[in-house]
Amino acid sequence: MPKHYLLYVEQPYSFAILRPIQDAIRANGDKACWFITKRSGIANGLLEGEQQLKNIEDVKNFNPCAVFVPGNVVPDFFPE
């Protein structure tokens, strides 16, 4: 069964940092989804084939085994 990983975006530069991680996750046969904060001001910076989780309930249902974030903060209610 594939593992699930969350890619957390607060800043526009996050996409360039997280995409190589997404590529490695996919190459391993696992799944990555994106969560873009509303406060980031980014309506949608995703490419074709990238999946966005729209709300906290979606994240909880996705149940990621890890959250990747190119910064210092990730919500403490996300799975660790």
Backbone as CSV, one residue per row, in Angstrom:
resi,resn,N_x,N_y,N_z,CA_x,CA_y,CA_z,C_x,C_y,C_z
1,MET,0.846,-1.184,0.000,0.000,0.000,0.000,0.894,1.251,0.000
2,PRO,0.611,2.203,-0.877,1.453,3.397,-0.962,1.339,4.264,0.300
3,LYS,2.441,4.892,0.636,2.456,5.855,1.737,1.961,7.199,1.216
4,HIS,1.391,7.991,2.120,0.881,9.319,1.781,1.750,10.384,2.422
5,TYR,2.063,11.426,1.647,2.875,12.538,2.115,2.170,13.845,1.788
6,LEU,2.261,14.799,2.703,1.660,16.109,2.503,2.749,17.130,2.224
7,LEU,2.539,17.958,1.207,3.433,19.047,0.851,2.721,20.347,1.227
8,TYR,3.245,21.042,2.205,2.580,22.200,2.817,3.171,23.506,2.277
9,VAL,2.309,24.372,1.755,2.746,25.603,1.094,2.191,26.830,1.804
10,GLU,3.110,27.715,2.213,2.732,29.027,2.738,3.270,30.158,1.873
11,GLN,4.310,29.881,1.092,4.960,30.913,0.275,5.095,30.417,-1.172
12,PRO,5.067,31.322,-2.143,5.182,30.911,-3.542,6.452,30.112,-3.848
13,TYR,7.546,30.410,-3.175,8.800,29.704,-3.449,8.743,28.231,-3.022
14,SER,7.754,27.872,-2.226,7.643,26.492,-1.724,7.512,25.469,-2.845
15,PHE,6.848,25.843,-3.921,6.643,24.892,-5.014,7.966,24.390,-5.581
16,ALA,8.896,25.297,-5.816,10.192,24.914,-6.387,10.981,24.021,-5.434
17,ILE,10.811,24.217,-4.161,11.525,23.406,-3.174,10.887,22.027,-3.026
18,LEU,9.574,21.987,-3.037,8.861,20.736,-2.755,8.674,19.821,-3.970
19,ARG,8.731,20.356,-5.169,8.508,19.503,-6.346,9.530,18.375,-6.493
20,PRO,10.820,18.607,-6.246,11.752,17.467,-6.315,11.432,16.390,-5.269
21,ILE,10.930,16.804,-4.121,10.515,15.831,-3.100,9.306,15.048,-3.610
22,GLN,8.363,15.750,-4.227,7.207,15.077,-4.825,7.661,14.061,-5.872
23,ASP,8.616,14.438,-6.695,9.117,13.527,-7.730,9.694,12.261,-7.108
24,ALA,10.447,12.406,-6.021,11.034,11.248,-5.345,9.950,10.379,-4.711
25,ILE,8.942,11.008,-4.141,7.821,10.261,-3.543,7.124,9.444,-4.623
26,ARG,6.826,10.076,-5.728,6.144,9.374,-6.831,7.006,8.257,-7.405
27,ALA,8.304,8.508,-7.532,9.217,7.494,-8.078,9.262,6.256,-7.191
28,ASN,8.966,6.440,-5.927,8.939,5.330,-4.973,7.584,4.623,-4.949
29,GLY,6.647,5.100,-5.770,5.319,4.493,-5.830,4.362,4.989,-4.767
30,ASP,4.723,6.087,-4.107,3.880,6.641,-3.062,3.124,7.858,-3.585
31,LYS,2.302,8.466,-2.730,1.427,9.557,-3.155,1.711,10.822,-2.359
32,ALA,1.751,11.951,-3.071,1.924,13.262,-2.445,0.739,14.146,-2.818
33,CYS,0.227,14.870,-1.833,-0.816,15.865,-2.062,-0.365,17.179,-1.453
34,TRP,-0.936,18.257,-1.956,-0.547,19.601,-1.555,-1.628,20.239,-0.684
35,PHE,-1.182,21.013,0.308,-2.087,21.871,1.080,-1.529,23.278,0.976
36,ILE,-2.328,24.181,0.410,-1.923,25.570,0.213,-2.742,26.431,1.161
37,THR,-2.068,27.127,2.067,-2.789,27.947,3.042,-3.482,29.111,2.354
38,LYS,-4.624,29.462,2.866,-5.365,30.597,2.309,-4.619,31.896,2.526
39,ARG,-3.879,31.984,3.622,-3.159,33.226,3.911,-1.949,33.422,3.005
40,SER,-1.590,32.388,2.242,-0.426,32.493,1.361,-0.685,33.446,0.192
41,GLY,-1.951,33.663,-0.154,-2.290,34.515,-1.286,-2.113,33.829,-2.626
42,ILE,-1.823,32.530,-2.588,-1.640,31.757,-3.813,-2.953,31.043,-4.109
43,ALA,-3.614,31.438,-5.171,-4.882,30.797,-5.515,-4.643,29.356,-5.930
44,ASN,-3.700,29.157,-6.836,-3.376,27.805,-7.272,-2.079,27.844,-8.068
45,GLY,-1.050,27.291,-7.502,0.239,27.235,-8.189,0.587,25.829,-8.614
46,LEU,-0.419,24.971,-8.650,-0.173,23.566,-8.960,-0.093,23.322,-10.458
47,LEU,0.651,22.299,-10.809,0.769,21.865,-12.191,-0.222,20.742,-12.465
48,GLU,-0.407,20.441,-13.725,-1.297,19.347,-14.109,-0.834,18.054,-13.441
49,GLY,-1.774,17.334,-12.869,-1.470,16.064,-12.220,-1.163,16.182,-10.736
50,GLU,-1.040,17.403,-10.227,-0.803,17.599,-8.800,-2.146,17.784,-8.101
51,GLN,-2.290,17.155,-6.957,-3.571,17.158,-6.250,-3.502,18.036,-5.009
52,GLN,-4.516,18.890,-4.862,-4.598,19.783,-3.706,-5.663,19.284,-2.736
53,LEU,-5.322,19.280,-1.463,-6.292,19.025,-0.406,-6.820,20.389,0.028
54,LYS,-8.125,20.552,0.018,-8.729,21.880,0.167,-8.924,22.331,1.607
55,ASN,-9.005,21.383,2.544,-9.288,21.784,3.922,-8.666,20.788,4.906
56,ILE,-8.771,21.098,6.170,-8.155,20.281,7.215,-8.766,18.877,7.238
57,GLU,-10.038,18.785,7.014,-10.695,17.467,6.992,-10.116,16.593,5.879
58,ASP,-9.854,17.189,4.712,-9.220,16.449,3.613,-7.840,15.928,4.028
59,VAL,-7.085,16.771,4.740,-5.750,16.368,5.195,-5.856,15.200,6.167
60,LYS,-6.771,15.293,7.101,-6.946,14.222,8.086,-7.364,12.920,7.402
61,ASN,-8.246,13.000,6.433,-8.681,11.805,5.696,-7.555,11.217,4.852
62,PHE,-6.712,12.058,4.305,-5.562,11.614,3.516,-4.558,10.883,4.403
63,ASN,-4.482,11.301,5.657,-3.663,10.647,6.684,-2.194,10.488,6.259
64,PRO,-1.496,11.616,6.034,-0.097,11.515,5.603,0.795,10.959,6.706
65,CYS,1.821,10.241,6.293,2.792,9.726,7.269,3.855,10.770,7.576
66,ALA,3.943,11.813,6.737,4.887,12.906,6.973,4.393,14.159,6.254
67,VAL,4.779,15.312,6.804,4.453,16.605,6.209,5.766,17.301,5.872
68,PHE,5.922,17.695,4.616,7.108,18.438,4.183,6.742,19.912,4.053
69,VAL,7.553,20.757,4.665,7.321,22.193,4.636,8.674,22.899,4.567
70,PRO,8.861,23.814,3.605,10.140,24.510,3.497,10.177,25.755,4.389
71,GLY,9.903,25.567,5.641,9.893,26.671,6.593,9.978,26.124,8.002
72,ASN,9.653,26.955,8.948,9.781,26.580,10.346,8.490,26.094,10.979
73,VAL,7.371,26.321,10.329,6.094,26.093,10.985,5.196,25.192,10.148
74,VAL,4.590,24.246,10.834,3.529,23.435,10.251,2.462,23.314,11.340
75,PRO,1.197,23.380,10.978,0.165,23.315,12.011,0.319,22.073,12.876
76,ASP,0.186,22.258,14.187,0.393,21.141,15.102,-0.728,20.119,15.084
77,PHE,-1.837,20.438,14.431,-2.925,19.474,14.332,-2.807,18.583,13.106
78,PHE,-1.803,18.825,12.244,-1.541,17.908,11.138,-0.816,16.673,11.690
79,PRO,-1.007,15.524,11.053,-0.276,14.338,11.510,1.226,14.568,11.449
80,GLU,1.942,13.957,12.364,3.390,14.109,12.395,4.066,13.024,11.607
